[in-house]
Amino acid sequence: MIYSFESLATHELNVYAKANDANVFHYSDSYGYEIDAIVQKRNGSYAAFEIKLGVGYIDEAAENLKRFATNIDITKMDVPKTLNIITGTGMSYRRPDGINVISLASLGK
């Protein structure tokens, strides 16, 4: 079921990315860092997304995003414009650490 939710969220990100002349990618590197979705515009700016069905995984997803952002080699690429977690339930809000928690239902608004 989690993979189905991740596929749905990635599909929604693709719809909005295409409408804004952007692309969606999956990120993984040789250090073992993995991010569910990167939405990148033509100018190179991008946002990172972790996709978690339940709100019980938000803290874990936030830590993963922060590790990813702090390990970017800024000589090769910019840091992400935003760090985001898409969830299946709950309200959308910004955490005190600046990471956005976005309910899937609010993506289309």
DSSP file (Angstrom, degrees, kcal/mol; ACC not computed):
  #  RESIDUE AA STRUCTURE BP1 BP2  ACC     N-H-->O    O-->H-N    N-H-->O    O-->H-N    TCO  KAPPA ALPHA  PHI   PSI    X-CA   Y-CA   Z-CA
    1    1 A M     >        0   0    0      0, 0.0     4,-2.1     0, 0.0     5,-0.2   0.000 360.0 360.0 360.0 -36.4    0.0    0.0    0.0
    2    2 A I  H  >  +     0   0    0      1,-0.2     4,-2.6     2,-0.2     5,-0.2   0.910 360.0  51.7 -62.2 -41.2    2.9    2.4    0.7
    3    3 A Y  H  > S+     0   0    0      1,-0.2     4,-2.3     2,-0.2    -1,-0.2   0.870 107.5  53.3 -64.9 -34.7    4.2    1.9   -2.8
    4    4 A S  H  > S+     0   0    0      2,-0.2     4,-2.3     1,-0.2    -1,-0.2   0.916 110.3  46.9 -64.1 -42.6    0.8    2.7   -4.2
    5    5 A F  H  X S+     0   0    0     -4,-2.1     4,-2.7     2,-0.2     5,-0.2   0.915 111.6  50.7 -65.2 -42.0    0.6    6.0   -2.2
    6    6 A E  H  X S+     0   0    0     -4,-2.6     4,-2.4     1,-0.2    -2,-0.2   0.898 110.5  49.8 -62.5 -39.6    4.2    6.9   -3.3
    7    7 A S  H  X S+     0   0    0     -4,-2.3     4,-2.4     2,-0.2    -1,-0.2   0.914 111.4  48.8 -64.3 -42.9    3.2    6.2   -6.9
    8    8 A L  H  X S+     0   0    0     -4,-2.3     4,-2.4     2,-0.2    -2,-0.2   0.932 112.9  46.9 -62.1 -46.8    0.1    8.4   -6.6
    9    9 A A  H  X S+     0   0    0     -4,-2.7     4,-2.4     1,-0.2    -2,-0.2   0.900 112.4  49.9 -63.7 -40.9    2.0   11.3   -5.0
   10   10 A T  H  X S+     0   0    0     -4,-2.4     4,-2.3    -5,-0.2    -1,-0.2   0.891 109.2  52.5 -64.8 -39.3    4.8   11.0   -7.7
   11   11 A H  H  X S+     0   0    0     -4,-2.4     4,-2.2     2,-0.2    -2,-0.2   0.936 109.6  48.7 -60.2 -46.5    2.1   11.1  -10.4
   12   12 A E  H  X S+     0   0    0     -4,-2.4     4,-2.1     1,-0.2     5,-0.2   0.908 110.2  51.1 -61.4 -42.1    0.6   14.3   -8.9
   13   13 A L  H  X S+     0   0    0     -4,-2.4     4,-2.6     1,-0.2    -1,-0.2   0.897 108.5  52.9 -61.3 -39.6    4.0   15.9   -8.7
   14   14 A N  H  X S+     0   0    0     -4,-2.3     4,-2.6     2,-0.2     5,-0.2   0.906 107.0  51.8 -61.9 -42.4    4.6   15.0  -12.4
   15   15 A V  H  X S+     0   0    0     -4,-2.2     4,-1.6     1,-0.2    -2,-0.2   0.942 115.3  40.6 -59.7 -48.6    1.3   16.7  -13.4
   16   16 A Y  H  X S+     0   0    0     -4,-2.1     4,-0.7     2,-0.2    -1,-0.2   0.846 113.9  54.0 -71.7 -33.6    2.2   19.9  -11.6
   17   17 A A  H ><>S+     0   0    0     -4,-2.6     5,-2.4    -5,-0.2     3,-1.2   0.946 107.9  48.9 -64.8 -48.0    5.8   19.8  -12.7
   18   18 A K  H ><5S+     0   0    0     -4,-2.6     3,-1.3     1,-0.3    -1,-0.2   0.875 107.8  55.2 -60.2 -37.8    4.9   19.5  -16.4
   19   19 A A  H 3<5S+     0   0    0     -4,-1.6    -1,-0.3     1,-0.3    -2,-0.2   0.696 113.1  43.3 -67.9 -17.8    2.5   22.4  -16.0
   20   20 A N  T <<5S-     0   0    0     -3,-1.2    -1,-0.3    -4,-0.7    -2,-0.2   0.035 119.5-105.0-117.1  24.8    5.4   24.5  -14.7
   21   21 A D  T < 5S+     0   0    0     -3,-1.3    21,-0.9     1,-0.2     2,-0.3   0.901  82.2 120.8  54.6  47.6    8.0   23.3  -17.2
   22   22 A A  E   < -A   41   0A   0     -5,-2.4     2,-0.3    19,-0.2    19,-0.2  -0.826  51.9-135.8-132.3 170.3    9.8   21.1  -14.7
   23   23 A N  E     -A   40   0A   0     17,-2.4    17,-2.8    -2,-0.3     2,-0.4  -0.905  11.1-132.0-128.2 157.2   10.7   17.4  -14.4
   24   24 A V  E     +A   39   0A   0     -2,-0.3     2,-0.3    15,-0.2    15,-0.2  -0.932  28.4 174.1-112.9 132.6   10.5   14.9  -11.6
   25   25 A F  E     -A   38   0A   0     13,-2.6    13,-2.9    -2,-0.4     2,-0.4  -0.904  29.5-125.9-130.9 159.0   13.4   12.6  -10.7
   26   26 A H  E     -     0   0A   0     -2,-0.3     2,-0.5    11,-0.2    10,-0.2  -0.846  29.3-146.3 -98.6 144.7   14.2   10.0   -8.0
   27   27 A Y  E     +A   35   0A   0      8,-2.1     8,-2.6    -2,-0.4     2,-0.3  -0.953  30.6 147.4-119.5 129.1   17.5   10.7   -6.2
   28   28 A S  E     -A   34   0A   0     -2,-0.5     2,-0.2     6,-0.2     6,-0.2  -0.967  18.9-171.7-149.4 148.0   20.0    8.1   -4.8
   29   29 A D    >   -     0   0    0      4,-1.8     3,-1.7    -2,-0.3    -2,-0.0  -0.760  42.1 -92.5-134.0 179.3   23.7    8.4   -4.5
   30   30 A S  T 3  S+     0   0    0      1,-0.3    -1,-0.0    -2,-0.2     0, 0.0   0.614 118.4  63.2 -71.2 -12.0   26.8    6.3   -3.6
   31   31 A Y  T 3  S-     0   0    0      2,-0.1    -1,-0.3     0, 0.0     3,-0.1   0.468 119.3-105.9 -89.1  -2.5   26.6    7.4    0.1
   32   32 A G  S <  S+     0   0    0     -3,-1.7     2,-0.3     1,-0.3    -2,-0.1   0.485  71.3 144.8  92.3   2.8   23.2    5.7    0.4
   33   33 A Y        -     0   0    0     34,-0.1    -4,-1.8    35,-0.1     2,-0.4  -0.584  24.0-178.0 -75.8 136.8   21.1    8.9    0.5
   34   34 A E  E     -A   28   0A   0     -2,-0.3     2,-0.4    -6,-0.2    -6,-0.2  -0.999  12.9-171.6-139.1 133.2   17.8    8.5   -1.2
   35   35 A I  E     -A   27   0A   0     -8,-2.6    -8,-2.1    -2,-0.4    15,-0.2  -0.987  23.1-137.7-124.3 134.8   15.0   11.1   -1.8
   36   36 A D  E    S+     0   0A   0     -2,-0.4     2,-0.3    13,-0.3    14,-0.2   0.873  82.0   4.4 -62.6 -40.0   11.6   10.0   -3.2
   37   37 A A  E     - B   0  49A   0     12,-2.1    12,-3.0   -11,-0.1     2,-0.5  -0.989  51.5-167.7-151.8 138.5   11.2   12.9   -5.6
   38   38 A I  E     -AB  25  48A   0    -13,-2.9   -13,-2.6    -2,-0.3     2,-0.6  -0.997  13.0-158.6-119.8 123.4   13.2   15.9   -6.9
   39   39 A V  E     -AB  24  47A   0      8,-2.3     8,-2.0    -2,-0.5     2,-0.4  -0.921  18.1-174.2-103.9 117.4   11.2   18.4   -8.9
   40   40 A Q  E     -AB  23  46A   0    -17,-2.8   -17,-2.4    -2,-0.6     6,-0.2  -0.943  14.9-147.8-122.0 131.1   13.6   20.4  -11.0
   41   41 A K  E >   -A   22   0A   0      4,-2.8     3,-1.9    -2,-0.4   -19,-0.2  -0.415  36.4-102.0 -84.0 166.9   13.0   23.4  -13.2
   42   42 A R  T 3  S+     0   0    0    -21,-0.9   -20,-0.1     1,-0.3    -1,-0.1   0.808 120.3  62.1 -60.0 -30.9   14.9   24.1  -16.4
   43   43 A N  T 3  S-     0   0    0      2,-0.1    -1,-0.3     1,-0.1     3,-0.1   0.488 120.0-107.5 -77.0  -0.3   17.0   26.8  -14.7
   44   44 A G  S <  S+     0   0    0     -3,-1.9    34,-0.2     1,-0.3    -2,-0.1   0.192  76.4 132.7  97.3 -16.2   18.4   24.1  -12.3
   45   45 A S        +     0   0    0     -5,-0.1    -4,-2.8    35,-0.1    -1,-0.3  -0.408  33.8 177.2 -69.1 147.7   16.5   25.1   -9.2
   46   46 A Y  E     -B   40   0A   0     33,-0.3    35,-3.5    -6,-0.2    36,-0.5  -0.965  28.0-142.2-150.2 162.4   14.8   22.2   -7.5
   47   47 A A  E     -Bc  39  82A   0     -8,-2.0    -8,-2.3    -2,-0.3     2,-0.4  -0.962  20.4-136.7-125.9 145.5   12.8   21.1   -4.5
   48   48 A A  E     -Bc  38  83A   0     34,-2.3    36,-2.2    -2,-0.4     2,-0.4  -0.848  18.9-167.7-106.7 139.9   13.2   17.8   -2.6
   49   49 A F  E     -Bc  37  84A   0    -12,-3.0   -12,-2.1    -2,-0.4     2,-0.4  -0.990  13.8-166.1-130.7 131.9   10.2   15.6   -1.5
   50   50 A E  E     - c   0  85A   0     34,-2.3    36,-2.9    -2,-0.4     2,-0.5  -0.927  19.2-148.2-105.4 142.0    9.9   12.7    0.8
   51   51 A I  E     + c   0  86A   0     -2,-0.4     2,-0.4    34,-0.2    36,-0.2  -0.953  22.7 168.8-119.0 117.3    6.6   10.8    0.5
   52   52 A K  E     - c   0  87A   0     34,-2.9    36,-0.6    -2,-0.5    -2,-0.0  -0.993  27.2-153.4-133.0 126.6    5.1    9.2    3.6
   53   53 A L  S    S+     0   0    0     -2,-0.4    35,-1.4    34,-0.2    36,-0.3   0.920  80.3  46.8 -65.1 -45.1    1.6    7.7    3.9
   54   54 A G  S >  S-     0   0    0     33,-0.1     3,-1.3    34,-0.1     4,-0.0  -0.694  76.7-129.5-104.7 153.1    1.3    8.2    7.7
   55   55 A V  G >  S+     0   0    0     -2,-0.3     3,-1.4     1,-0.3     4,-0.3   0.645  99.7  79.2 -71.1 -13.9    2.1   11.1    9.9
   56   56 A G  G 3  S+     0   0    0      1,-0.2    -1,-0.3     2,-0.1     4,-0.2   0.628  92.0  51.6 -67.9 -12.9    4.1    8.8   12.2
   57   57 A Y  G <> S+     0   0    0     -3,-1.3     4,-2.4     1,-0.1    -1,-0.2   0.303  78.1  99.9-106.1   7.9    7.0    9.0    9.7
   58   58 A I  H <> S+     0   0    0     -3,-1.4     4,-2.6     1,-0.2     5,-0.2   0.919  82.6  48.2 -64.3 -45.3    7.3   12.7    9.4
   59   59 A D  H  > S+     0   0    0     -4,-0.3     4,-2.3     1,-0.2    -1,-0.2   0.913 112.9  48.9 -63.1 -41.7   10.2   13.1   11.8
   60   60 A E  H  > S+     0   0    0     -4,-0.2     4,-1.9     1,-0.2    -1,-0.2   0.913 112.7  47.9 -62.5 -43.1   12.2   10.3   10.1
   61   61 A A  H  X S+     0   0    0     -4,-2.4     4,-2.3     2,-0.2    -2,-0.2   0.891 110.1  52.6 -64.7 -39.9   11.5   11.9    6.7
   62   62 A A  H  X S+     0   0    0     -4,-2.6     4,-2.4     1,-0.2    -2,-0.2   0.912 108.3  50.1 -63.3 -42.8   12.5   15.3    7.9
   63   63 A E  H  X S+     0   0    0     -4,-2.3     4,-2.4     1,-0.2    -1,-0.2   0.898 109.9  51.2 -62.7 -39.8   15.8   14.0    9.2
   64   64 A N  H  X S+     0   0    0     -4,-1.9     4,-2.3     2,-0.2    -2,-0.2   0.919 110.6  48.4 -63.2 -44.0   16.5   12.3    5.9
   65   65 A L  H  X S+     0   0    0     -4,-2.3     4,-2.6     2,-0.2    -2,-0.2   0.903 111.6  49.6 -62.7 -41.7   15.8   15.6    4.0
   66   66 A K  H  X S+     0   0    0     -4,-2.4     4,-2.1     2,-0.2    -2,-0.2   0.902 110.5  49.6 -66.2 -40.5   18.1   17.5    6.3
   67   67 A R  H  X S+     0   0    0     -4,-2.4     4,-1.0     2,-0.2    -2,-0.2   0.924 112.1  49.5 -61.6 -43.8   20.9   14.9    5.9
   68   68 A F  H >< S+     0   0    0     -4,-2.3     3,-0.7     1,-0.2     4,-0.2   0.945 111.8  47.5 -58.2 -50.2   20.5   15.1    2.1
   69   69 A A  H >< S+     0   0    0     -4,-2.6     3,-0.8     1,-0.2    -1,-0.2   0.843 111.1  50.3 -65.0 -35.3   20.6   19.0    2.1
   70   70 A T  H 3< S+     0   0    0     -4,-2.1    -1,-0.2     1,-0.2    -2,-0.2   0.670 108.9  52.9 -78.9 -14.8   23.7   19.2    4.3
   71   71 A N  T << S+     0   0    0     -4,-1.0     2,-0.3    -3,-0.7    -1,-0.2   0.301  77.4 122.6-102.7   9.6   25.6   16.7    2.2
   72   72 A I    <   -     0   0    0     -3,-0.8     2,-1.2    -4,-0.2     7,-0.1  -0.544  65.0-130.4 -70.8 132.5   25.1   18.5   -1.2
   73   73 A D    >>  -     0   0    0     -2,-0.3     3,-2.4     1,-0.2     4,-1.7  -0.742  20.0-163.7 -81.5  98.5   28.4   19.4   -2.9
   74   74 A I  T 34 S+     0   0    0     -2,-1.2    -1,-0.2     1,-0.3     5,-0.1   0.573  83.3  67.8 -69.0  -6.9   27.6   23.0   -3.6
   75   75 A T  T 34 S+     0   0    0      1,-0.1    -1,-0.3     3,-0.1     3,-0.1   0.684 112.1  32.9 -78.7 -17.1   30.4   23.2   -6.1
   76   76 A K  T <4 S+     0   0    0     -3,-2.4     2,-0.3     1,-0.4    -2,-0.2   0.710 131.5   3.5-108.9 -28.3   28.4   20.8   -8.3
   77   77 A M  S  < S-     0   0    0     -4,-1.7    -1,-0.4     0, 0.0   -33,-0.0  -0.992  73.2-103.2-156.1 156.2   24.8   21.8   -7.6
   78   78 A D        -     0   0    0     -2,-0.3    -5,-0.1   -34,-0.2     3,-0.1  -0.290  43.5 -99.6 -73.4 162.8   22.7   24.3   -5.6
   79   79 A V        -     0   0    0      1,-0.1   -33,-0.3    -5,-0.1    -1,-0.1  -0.474  54.1 -84.7 -75.1 157.2   21.0   23.4   -2.4
   80   80 A P        -     0   0    0      0, 0.0   -33,-0.2     0, 0.0    -1,-0.1  -0.335  26.5-135.5 -65.1 145.8   17.3   22.7   -2.8
   81   81 A K  S    S+     0   0    0    -35,-3.5     2,-0.3     1,-0.2   -34,-0.2   0.894  87.4   5.3 -66.1 -40.3   14.9   25.7   -2.8
   82   82 A T  E     -c   47   0A   0    -36,-0.5   -34,-2.3     2,-0.0     2,-0.4  -0.986  62.2-141.6-143.2 154.2   12.5   23.8   -0.4
   83   83 A L  E     -c   48   0A   0     15,-0.4    17,-2.5    -2,-0.3     2,-0.3  -0.969  32.8-179.7-113.3 132.3   12.4   20.6    1.6
   84   84 A N  E     -cd  49 100A   0    -36,-2.2   -34,-2.3    -2,-0.4     2,-0.4  -0.962  25.6-157.4-140.6 148.1    9.0   18.9    1.6
   85   85 A I  E     -cd  50 101A   0     15,-2.9    17,-3.7    -2,-0.3     2,-0.5  -0.995  14.3-154.3-123.8 124.3    7.2   15.9    3.0
   86   86 A I  E     -cd  51 102A   0    -36,-2.9   -34,-2.9    -2,-0.4     2,-0.3  -0.866  18.5-176.1 -98.3 129.5    4.0   14.7    1.3
   87   87 A T  E     -cd  52 103A   0     15,-2.6    17,-2.6    -2,-0.5   -34,-0.2  -0.800  32.4-133.5-121.4 164.1    1.6   12.8    3.6
   88   88 A G  S    S+     0   0    0    -35,-1.4     2,-0.3   -36,-0.6   -34,-0.1   0.620  87.6  28.9 -89.4 -14.7   -1.7   11.1    3.0
   89   89 A T  S    S+     0   0    0    -36,-0.3    -2,-0.1     2,-0.1    15,-0.1  -0.861  89.8  38.5-138.6 170.0   -3.4   12.6    6.0
   90   90 A G  S    S-     0   0    0     -2,-0.3     2,-0.2    13,-0.1    -3,-0.1  -0.146  83.1 -50.4  85.3-177.5   -3.5   15.6    8.2
   91   91 A M        -     0   0    0     11,-0.1     2,-0.4     1,-0.0    -2,-0.1  -0.535  50.7-110.4 -93.9 159.7   -3.1   19.3    7.5
   92   92 A S        +     0   0    0     -2,-0.2     2,-0.3    10,-0.1    10,-0.2  -0.729  52.1 144.1 -87.8 140.8   -0.4   21.1    5.6
   93   93 A Y  E     -E  101   0A   0      8,-2.3     8,-3.4    -2,-0.4     2,-0.5  -0.976  48.6-104.5-164.2 168.5    2.0   23.2    7.6
   94   94 A R  E     -E  100   0A   0     -2,-0.3     6,-0.2     6,-0.2     5,-0.1  -0.930  34.6-134.8-106.5 127.4    5.6   24.4    7.9
   95   95 A R    >   -     0   0    0      4,-3.0     3,-2.2    -2,-0.5     0, 0.0  -0.320  27.8-105.6 -72.1 160.5    7.7   22.8   10.7
   96   96 A P  T 3  S+     0   0    0      0, 0.0    -1,-0.1     0, 0.0    -2,-0.0   0.774 121.9  59.9 -57.8 -26.1    9.9   24.9   12.9
   97   97 A D  T 3  S-     0   0    0      2,-0.1     3,-0.1     1,-0.0    -2,-0.0   0.414 122.2-106.8 -83.9   3.8   12.9   23.6   11.0
   98   98 A G  S <  S+     0   0    0     -3,-2.2   -15,-0.4     1,-0.3     2,-0.4   0.394  75.3 136.0  91.3  -2.7   11.5   25.0    7.7
   99   99 A I        -     0   0    0    -17,-0.1    -4,-3.0   -15,-0.1     2,-0.4  -0.648  51.3-131.3 -81.6 133.0   10.4   21.7    6.2
  100  100 A N  E     -dE  84  94A   0    -17,-2.5   -15,-2.9    -2,-0.4     2,-0.6  -0.688  11.5-156.6 -85.3 132.5    7.0   21.8    4.6
  101  101 A V  E     -dE  85  93A   0     -8,-3.4    -8,-2.3    -2,-0.4     2,-0.5  -0.958  18.6-169.4-107.5 119.9    4.5   19.0    5.4
  102  102 A I  E     -d   86   0A   0    -17,-3.7   -15,-2.6    -2,-0.6     2,-0.3  -0.940  18.9-137.8-121.2 122.9    2.0   18.8    2.6
  103  103 A S  E >   -d   87   0A   0     -2,-0.5     3,-1.7   -17,-0.2     4,-0.4  -0.590  22.3-128.2 -71.9 136.3   -1.2   16.8    2.6
  104  104 A L  G >  S+     0   0    0    -17,-2.6     3,-1.4    -2,-0.3     4,-0.4   0.857 108.5  61.5 -54.1 -36.5   -1.6   15.1   -0.8
  105  105 A A  G 3  S+     0   0    0      1,-0.3     3,-0.4   -18,-0.2    -1,-0.3   0.773 101.0  53.2 -63.0 -25.9   -5.1   16.6   -1.0
  106  106 A S  G X  S+     0   0    0     -3,-1.7     3,-1.2     1,-0.2    -1,-0.3   0.489  82.6  88.6 -90.6  -2.0   -3.7   20.1   -0.9
  107  107 A L  T <  S+     0   0    0     -3,-1.4    -1,-0.2    -4,-0.4    -2,-0.1   0.865  88.3  50.0 -62.4 -34.9   -1.3   19.6   -3.9
  108  108 A G  T 3         0   0    0     -3,-0.4    -1,-0.3    -4,-0.4    -2,-0.1   0.440 360.0 360.0 -84.9   1.6   -4.0   20.6   -6.4
  109  109 A K    <         0   0    0     -3,-1.2    -1,-0.2    -4,-0.0    -2,-0.1   0.446 360.0 360.0 -95.8 360.0   -5.0   23.8   -4.6
